[in-house]
Every structure is written in structure tokens, then in C-alpha cells.
Amino acid sequence: MALEGKANIRCPACTRVFREKINRVRDGLQVNCHNCNRLITLSKETEDPFLRRALKTAREMRAAEQDQIAAQIYTGTASARPRETP
């Protein structure tokens, strides 16, 4: 399953915003800033509200995508179409 969304992460050092795929943005992720190359550790206990917001956004986007997939499976639209018999 490929998640297509991206979450915005704001670097606390240079205050630039970069994007990271939502399937990677989780508690404990360490990522380098794309601008200043500083190592950023994403944690729920951090004081930076922008990093907490990135974690929350990614979690909500993953949950919404999982709900969408479950709804498609339940209604049958996620499965292959039935064969046509001549």
C-alpha cells in the first residue's frame, strides 16, 4: 500500500518548511533538514509546536487513507470487476 500524502515539517533552526511522506513521519523519526542539513528528531514530547503538528497531520492523513481503503473494500469497489460471461 502506497501512501501518497506528504506532511510539512518546519526546521526549528532555519525555519524553512520541507515535505516528507506521511508513511515515514512517525514518532522517533530522525530526518535531516533539506536546507541547513540539521538533524531533526520528531517526538510527541517535543516543545516545538510545528513538529507536533507535523506528527498529528501525518497520523490523521494515514487514518483517513485507511478509512477510505476500508470503505472501498466494504462496498466492493476495491476489488476487481466481475468477469463478463458471453
C-alpha positions in Angstrom: 0.0 0.0 0.0 1.5 3.3 -1.1 0.5 6.4 0.8 0.7 9.5 -1.4 0.3 12.3 1.0 3.1 14.5 2.4 3.4 16.3 5.7 5.0 19.7 6.1 7.9 19.8 8.6 9.4 23.1 9.8 13.0 23.1 10.7 13.5 24.7 14.2 17.0 26.0 13.2 16.4 27.7 9.9 12.6 27.9 10.0 12.3 26.6 6.4 9.5 24.1 5.6 10.1 20.9 3.7 7.9 17.9 3.0 8.2 14.3 3.9 6.0 11.3 3.0 3.4 10.6 5.6 4.3 6.9 5.9 7.7 8.0 7.2 6.6 10.7 9.6 6.2 8.9 12.9 7.3 9.3 16.5 11.1 8.8 16.7 11.9 9.6 13.1 15.2 11.4 12.6 15.5 13.4 9.4 17.9 16.0 8.1 16.6 19.4 7.1 16.8 19.8 3.4 18.1 23.3 3.7 20.5 23.5 6.6 21.2 19.7 7.0 20.5 19.8 10.7 19.3 16.5 12.2 15.7 16.8 13.4 14.1 14.2 15.7 10.3 14.0 15.6 8.8 13.3 19.0 5.4 13.7 20.6 7.1 15.2 23.7 8.9 18.0 21.8 8.3 21.6 22.8 8.2 22.7 19.1 4.5 23.0 18.1 5.4 22.8 14.4 7.0 19.3 14.8 4.0 18.1 16.9 1.6 19.4 14.2 3.6 17.5 11.5 3.2 14.3 13.5 -0.5 14.9 14.1 -1.2 15.8 10.5 0.6 12.6 9.3 -1.3 10.5 11.8 -4.6 12.0 10.7 -3.8 11.6 7.0 -2.8 7.9 7.5 -6.1 7.3 9.4 -8.2 8.9 6.7 -6.5 6.9 4.0 -7.0 3.7 5.9 -10.7 4.6 6.4 -11.0 5.2 2.7 -9.5 1.9 1.8 -11.7 0.1 4.3 -14.8 1.8 2.8 -13.8 0.7 -0.7 -13.3 -2.8 0.4 -16.6 -2.9 2.3 -18.5 -1.5 -0.8 -16.6 -3.8 -3.2 -15.1 -1.0 -5.3 -11.5 -2.0 -4.3 -11.9 -5.5 -5.8 -11.6 -6.4 -9.5 -14.7 -6.1 -11.6 -16.6 -9.3 -12.2 -15.9 -11.2 -15.4 -18.3 -10.9 -18.3 -19.7 -14.1 -19.5 -20.7 -14.4 -23.2 
